[in-house]
Amino acid sequence: MRAEDDDSQPAAGSSDATVGQMLRRLHQRQSRVLDLGQIYGLTRPQFSVLGAVVGVPGVDQRGVTTATFVDKSTVADIVTRLAEKQLLVVSRNPDDLRRDELRPTPAAIALVYESAPLILEGNERVLSPIPLAQREEFLQLLRATAHAGRTEVPKDYVNPSPDGVRPPINVHWGLGRLLRGSLQRHGRLWSRHVPAVTHVQWLALSALLGGTDIDQRTLGELISLDKASLTDMLDRLARRRLVRKLRDPADGRRRVLRVTEEGRDLLDRVAPLVREVDADYLEPLGPEQRSRFVRGLRRLVEADADDGGAPAGAPTLVGGVS
């Protein structure tokens, strides 16, 4: 499908965010609302991996990757960390010595069971800007785009009772997992259509183009990237002569970032390709579904900005290059 055939796609320079930007912002909002690390000391991906193992005891790492949309290398690292915390037991599969079996400890079962209501409540808070009558359809459309092209579509699973008294909890596909799956698919499409620059690099260049006298700390806040990752990315962009660092004439200790002419030319060249990525991402949906899905995403992003989640000038509110 061509971008110009879909009226739900924002034109370059409009005030609307691209679909990829909105998905990223929604995932960030969901992570902020569900900051379970403060309660349980685990990250959201760790919780997702743990939940998958609790729901399917004996699953291997490949099965966890399929079920959670967490990449293979990250799953391997998480499994090691959870085993160190005595939440997982890793053993060799007796029927296939090339595979490991992952099983939860009683502490893991209790933790996942007790956190489930908090996760459900948090997801409801994230989705609350969408009217209740439209919420299920939005999740169905998100599921359709996240699962598009997958040969293995994971099923729901059940959290067992931790004590044999409380009833098991049926776990439907969580918002976080759907958003991770959507972002993974969007990332694959981006790599196919826009090989000249990564999505995060494009976000950075767009943010710098849309603002003045932005320093590294401010840019990190605008695109929600940690200092170490941002420094490495800016070094790469500087080596490609797409960004330069200048001393702030008003404060000699401060350096500001500017997009070079080469950077502006690159943004101009990839602008139509960015719209093609979004158009291909929405391809599994019908025209009316695409419009409703984009409206739902936009409503959630605007609610995030109203809550102070998106810093002023964040590129999530810029629909491309101007």
C-alpha positions as CSV (number, residue, x, y, z in Angstrom):
1,M,0.0,0.0,0.0
2,R,1.3,3.4,-0.9
3,A,1.3,6.2,1.7
4,E,-0.7,8.6,-0.4
5,D,-3.5,6.1,-0.6
6,D,-4.2,6.3,3.2
7,D,-5.8,9.5,4.5
8,S,-4.9,8.5,8.0
9,Q,-1.2,9.3,7.4
10,P,0.0,12.7,8.4
11,A,1.7,14.8,5.9
12,A,5.3,15.8,6.5
13,G,5.5,19.0,8.5
14,S,2.0,18.5,10.1
15,S,1.4,18.7,13.8
16,D,0.5,15.1,14.1
17,A,2.9,12.4,15.2
18,T,3.8,9.4,13.0
19,V,2.4,6.0,14.0
20,G,5.9,4.9,15.0
21,Q,6.3,7.9,17.3
22,M,3.0,7.4,18.9
23,L,3.6,3.7,19.5
24,R,6.9,4.6,21.2
25,R,5.3,7.3,23.3
26,L,2.5,5.0,24.4
27,H,5.0,2.3,25.4
28,Q,6.9,4.8,27.4
29,R,3.7,5.9,29.1
30,Q,2.8,2.4,29.9
31,S,6.3,1.8,31.4
32,R,5.9,4.9,33.6
33,V,2.5,4.0,34.9
34,L,3.5,0.4,35.6
35,D,6.8,1.1,37.4
36,L,6.7,-2.2,39.2
37,G,10.4,-1.9,39.8
38,Q,9.8,0.3,42.8
39,I,7.6,-2.4,44.3
40,Y,9.2,-5.6,43.3
41,G,12.7,-4.6,42.0
42,L,12.1,-6.0,38.6
43,T,12.0,-4.4,35.2
44,R,9.0,-4.7,32.9
45,P,10.8,-7.1,30.5
46,Q,11.8,-9.2,33.5
47,F,8.2,-9.3,34.7
48,S,7.1,-10.3,31.2
49,V,9.6,-13.2,31.0
50,L,8.7,-14.3,34.5
51,G,5.0,-14.2,33.7
52,A,5.5,-16.3,30.6
53,V,7.4,-19.0,32.6
54,V,4.8,-19.0,35.3
55,G,2.1,-19.4,32.7
56,V,3.9,-22.2,30.8
57,P,6.2,-24.1,33.2
58,G,8.9,-26.0,31.3
59,V,9.0,-23.5,28.4
60,D,12.4,-22.9,26.8
61,Q,14.0,-19.5,26.0
62,R,12.7,-19.6,22.4
63,G,9.2,-20.0,23.6
64,V,9.6,-17.1,26.0
65,T,10.9,-14.9,23.2
66,T,7.9,-15.8,21.1
67,A,5.5,-15.2,24.0
68,T,6.9,-11.9,25.2
69,F,8.3,-10.1,22.1
70,V,11.6,-9.6,24.1
71,D,14.6,-10.3,21.9
72,K,16.6,-13.6,22.3
73,S,19.8,-12.1,23.7
74,T,17.8,-10.0,26.3
75,V,15.8,-13.1,27.3
76,A,19.0,-15.0,27.9
77,D,20.3,-12.2,30.1
78,I,17.0,-11.9,32.0
79,V,16.8,-15.7,32.6
80,T,20.3,-15.5,34.2
81,R,19.3,-12.6,36.4
82,L,16.0,-14.2,37.5
83,A,17.8,-17.5,38.3
84,E,20.2,-15.5,40.5
85,K,17.3,-14.0,42.3
86,Q,16.0,-17.6,42.8
87,L,12.8,-16.9,40.9
88,L,13.6,-19.3,38.1
89,V,15.1,-22.8,37.9
90,V,16.9,-23.7,34.7
91,S,17.4,-27.4,33.9
92,R,18.3,-29.5,30.9
93,N,15.3,-30.9,29.0
94,P,15.6,-34.7,29.4
95,D,14.0,-35.3,26.0
96,D,16.2,-32.8,24.2
97,L,19.6,-32.1,25.8
98,R,20.1,-29.1,23.5
99,R,17.3,-27.3,25.2
100,D,16.8,-25.9,28.7
101,E,13.6,-26.0,30.6
102,L,12.6,-22.9,32.7
103,R,10.4,-23.4,35.7
104,P,9.2,-20.8,38.3
105,T,9.9,-21.1,42.0
106,P,7.0,-20.7,44.5
107,A,8.2,-17.2,45.2
108,A,7.9,-16.4,41.5
109,I,4.4,-17.8,41.3
110,A,3.3,-15.7,44.3
111,L,5.0,-12.6,42.9
112,V,3.4,-12.8,39.5
113,Y,0.0,-13.7,41.0
114,E,0.1,-10.7,43.4
115,S,1.2,-8.2,40.7
116,A,-1.4,-9.2,38.1
117,P,-4.1,-6.9,39.6
118,L,-1.7,-4.0,39.6
119,I,-0.8,-4.6,36.0
120,L,-4.5,-4.8,35.0
121,E,-5.2,-1.6,36.9
122,G,-2.3,0.2,35.3
123,N,-3.2,-0.8,31.8
124,E,-6.8,0.5,32.4
125,R,-5.3,3.8,33.5
126,V,-3.2,4.0,30.3
127,L,-6.2,3.2,28.1
128,S,-8.7,5.4,30.0
129,P,-8.6,8.3,27.5
130,I,-10.3,5.9,25.0
131,P,-14.0,5.4,25.8
132,L,-14.8,2.0,27.3
133,A,-17.0,1.1,24.3
134,Q,-14.1,1.6,21.9
135,R,-11.3,0.1,24.0
136,E,-11.7,-3.5,23.1
137,E,-11.7,-2.7,19.4
138,F,-8.5,-0.6,19.8
139,L,-6.8,-3.6,21.5
140,Q,-7.9,-5.9,18.8
141,L,-6.5,-3.5,16.1
142,L,-3.2,-3.2,18.1
143,R,-3.1,-7.0,18.3
144,A,-3.7,-7.3,14.6
145,T,-0.8,-5.0,13.8
146,A,1.5,-6.6,16.4
147,H,0.9,-10.2,15.2
148,A,0.9,-9.4,11.4
149,G,3.3,-11.8,9.6
150,R,3.9,-14.0,12.6
151,T,3.8,-17.8,12.1
152,E,3.5,-18.4,15.8
153,V,0.8,-16.4,17.6
154,P,1.1,-16.9,21.4
155,K,-2.0,-17.9,23.3
156,D,-3.2,-16.6,26.6
157,Y,-2.0,-18.4,29.7
158,V,-3.0,-18.9,33.3
159,N,-1.4,-17.8,36.5
160,P,-1.8,-20.7,39.0
161,S,-2.9,-20.1,42.5
162,P,0.1,-19.6,44.8
163,D,-1.6,-21.3,47.8
164,G,-4.3,-23.6,46.4
165,V,-7.0,-21.4,47.9
166,R,-7.2,-18.3,45.6
167,P,-8.5,-19.0,42.1
168,P,-6.1,-19.0,39.1
169,I,-6.0,-15.8,37.0
170,N,-6.5,-16.0,33.2
171,V,-3.9,-13.7,31.7
172,H,-4.9,-12.1,28.4
173,W,-2.4,-10.4,26.1
174,G,-1.0,-7.5,28.1
175,L,-0.7,-4.0,26.7
176,G,3.0,-4.0,27.2
177,R,3.6,-7.1,25.2
178,L,1.4,-5.9,22.4
179,L,3.3,-2.6,22.3
180,R,6.7,-4.4,22.2
181,G,5.4,-6.5,19.4
182,S,4.1,-3.5,17.5
183,L,7.4,-1.7,17.9
184,Q,9.4,-4.7,16.8
185,R,7.3,-5.0,13.6
186,H,7.6,-1.2,13.0
187,G,11.3,-1.5,13.5
188,R,11.6,-4.2,10.9
189,L,9.6,-2.1,8.4
190,W,11.7,0.9,9.2
191,S,15.0,-1.0,8.5
192,R,13.5,-2.1,5.2
193,H,12.3,1.3,4.0
194,V,14.7,3.7,5.7
195,P,18.2,2.0,5.8
196,A,20.0,5.4,5.8
197,V,19.1,6.2,9.4
198,T,17.7,4.4,12.4
199,H,14.3,5.4,13.9
200,V,15.9,6.8,17.0
201,Q,18.4,8.8,14.9
202,W,15.6,10.2,12.9
203,L,13.8,11.2,16.1
204,A,16.9,13.0,17.2
205,L,17.5,14.8,13.9
206,S,13.8,15.8,13.8
207,A,13.8,17.1,17.3
208,L,16.9,19.2,16.7
209,L,15.4,20.5,13.4
210,G,12.3,21.5,15.3
211,G,14.0,23.3,18.2
212,T,16.7,25.9,18.9
213,D,19.7,25.7,21.2
214,I,19.0,22.2,22.3
215,D,21.7,20.6,24.4
216,Q,22.4,16.9,24.9
217,R,20.4,16.7,28.2
218,T,17.4,18.3,26.6
219,L,17.6,16.1,23.6
220,G,17.7,13.0,25.8
221,E,14.5,14.2,27.5
222,L,12.8,14.9,24.2
223,I,13.4,11.5,22.7
224,S,13.5,9.5,26.0
225,L,17.0,8.1,25.5
226,D,19.5,7.5,28.3
227,K,22.8,9.5,28.4
228,A,25.1,6.7,27.4
229,S,23.0,5.6,24.4
230,L,22.5,9.2,23.4
231,T,26.2,10.0,23.5
232,D,27.1,7.0,21.3
233,M,24.3,7.9,18.8
234,L,25.4,11.6,18.6
235,D,29.0,10.5,18.0
236,R,27.8,8.4,15.1
237,L,25.7,11.3,13.7
238,A,28.7,13.7,14.1
239,R,31.0,11.3,12.2
240,R,28.5,11.2,9.4
241,R,28.4,15.1,9.4
242,L,24.7,15.1,10.2
243,V,25.0,16.9,13.5
244,R,27.5,19.2,15.0
245,K,28.2,20.5,18.5
246,L,28.6,24.2,19.1
247,R,29.6,26.2,22.1
248,D,26.7,28.2,23.4
249,P,27.7,31.9,23.0
250,A,25.6,32.7,26.1
251,D,27.2,30.0,28.3
252,G,30.7,28.8,27.4
253,R,30.3,25.7,29.5
254,R,27.3,24.5,27.5
255,R,27.3,22.9,24.1
256,V,24.3,23.0,21.8
257,L,23.4,20.6,19.0
258,R,22.6,21.6,15.4
259,V,21.5,19.7,12.3
260,T,23.9,20.2,9.4
261,E,22.9,20.8,5.8
262,E,23.7,17.2,5.2
263,G,21.4,16.3,8.0
264,R,18.6,18.5,6.6
265,D,19.0,16.9,3.2
266,L,18.8,13.4,4.7
267,L,15.6,14.3,6.5
268,D,14.1,15.7,3.3
269,R,15.1,12.5,1.4
270,V,13.6,10.1,4.0
271,A,10.4,12.0,4.7
272,P,8.3,10.1,2.1
273,L,9.9,6.8,3.2
274,V,8.9,7.5,6.8
275,R,5.3,7.8,5.6
276,E,5.7,4.5,3.7
277,V,6.7,2.8,6.9
278,D,3.6,3.8,8.7
279,A,1.4,2.9,5.7
280,D,2.9,-0.6,5.6
281,Y,2.6,-1.0,9.3
282,L,-1.2,-0.2,9.0
283,E,-1.6,-2.6,6.0
284,P,-3.3,-5.4,8.0
285,L,-6.2,-3.1,8.8
286,G,-9.0,-1.9,6.6
287,P,-9.3,1.8,5.7
288,E,-11.9,2.6,8.4
289,Q,-10.0,0.5,11.0
290,R,-6.8,2.4,10.1
291,S,-8.5,5.7,10.8
292,R,-10.0,4.5,14.1
293,F,-6.7,3.0,15.2
294,V,-4.7,6.1,14.5
295,R,-7.3,8.3,16.2
296,G,-7.0,6.0,19.3
297,L,-3.2,6.3,19.3
298,R,-3.4,10.0,18.9
299,R,-5.9,10.3,21.8
300,L,-3.6,8.4,24.1
301,V,-0.5,10.4,23.1
302,E,-2.3,13.7,23.6
303,A,-3.5,12.5,27.0
304,D,0.2,11.7,27.8
305,A,1.2,15.2,26.8
306,D,-1.5,16.7,29.0
307,D,-0.3,14.7,31.9
308,G,3.2,16.0,31.5
309,G,4.6,12.8,29.9
310,A,5.8,14.4,26.7
311,P,8.3,17.2,27.2
312,A,7.5,20.5,25.5
313,G,8.8,20.3,21.9
314,A,9.1,16.5,22.0
315,P,9.3,15.0,18.5
316,T,6.3,12.8,19.2
317,L,4.2,15.8,18.3
318,V,6.0,16.5,15.0
319,G,4.7,14.5,12.1
320,G,7.9,14.4,10.1
321,V,10.3,17.1,8.9
322,S,9.3,20.6,8.3
